[in-house]
Amino acid sequence: MSPFHALVTGAGSPLGLAVGRRLQAEGMHSTGMMRGPITEDICNLFNELVVVDLASPTDIDTISGNFDVVIHVAALSEGSIQDVMKVTGIASSLLVQRAIELGVPRFVHVSSMSVYGEIAEDFVTSTTPIRHSTPYGVAKWFAESALHSRQSMISGVSVRSPAIVGAHSHRHFLAKLLQSMLQQSTEIRVSNPEFLSNNLIHEDTLATFLVNLAKQKEIPYSAFPVASRESMPLGEIVSLMAQATRYHGSVKWVPSNSRPFSIDLESAIKHGFHPLTTEETVGKWLDGVRDQFG
C-alpha cells in the first residue's frame, strides 16, 4: 500500500511548518508547496518541496502528484484588495479545481474568523450570520464557497481559525502586543480587560486537528470555527504576557470600538477537535517564546 501523501500549501509559514512537523511525527509522506525561498528547516520537514506562486494560474496548473489530501494553509492577508482576492480567493478556487483534476479525494482548507466580518453577537458559531467587512474576509469566504460548490467532486472542510499563536506569530493583535512587550515599549494600549476570551489557538493544536481531518475518508462539507476552551479574561492573558516578557512599561486600558465575543466549539469537537484551555494555549505559546528569546 502506498504511504499517505499530503500536499501542504504555505509550507514555509508558521502553521505550514507546524503541519509539516505533525505529518512527520506520524510518519506520513508530505510535499510542501511554497513561493520560496526554500530553507534548511523546511527541507528537513517535508519529503519534497515544490515552488508554486498561487498568484499565477499557470503555476497552479503545473501541480502534479498522487495526493490523498490537500491541506491548504497558504493565504495573503495584507496588500492590495486585488492581490488579496487573487491569492486568497481565486487561487484557492483554482487549487480546488486542480485537486479534482488530479483525483485528490480530500481538501482541508484553513479559513479564518475574518469571514464573519463585523460580529454583532456575544457567541460565534458555525451558523453566525456573515457580515462582510474586510477584503481578506471576503476572499476567505470566496475560497470556502469554491470548495462548498464542488462538494460532489471532492470531500472538503473549511476550518475558521482565530488568532494562531506560536513562537513566530506576528500578524494578529496578541502577537503584536507581545512584540511591543518584548521591545519594552513605554506604553501599550489594550481594550476590554474583563472580556472572557478564547479567540486564539496554538499552531500545534491546529496542525494536529488539520492532519486528523486529512485522514478522515469522508468529510461532508462544513465550515466551522475553532478556538481554545474555557475562556479567560483578556486582562489575565495580558498579565501573563507581561510576566513572561518581564515587561516594565505601562498597560493602559482604553475603550474599544469592536464588540467582544467568544467562539463556540461544538461543531469542531464533533469533527474530532481536542482543544486546549485558553490558559494552556497561552502558557504553551509563552513557553515557546521564552525558548526562542531567552
Summary of the structure (lengths in Angstrom):
residues: 294
radius of gyration: 18.9
end to end distance: 45.4
largest distance: 59.7
contacts: 981
relative contact order: 0.13
helix: 39%
strand: 21%
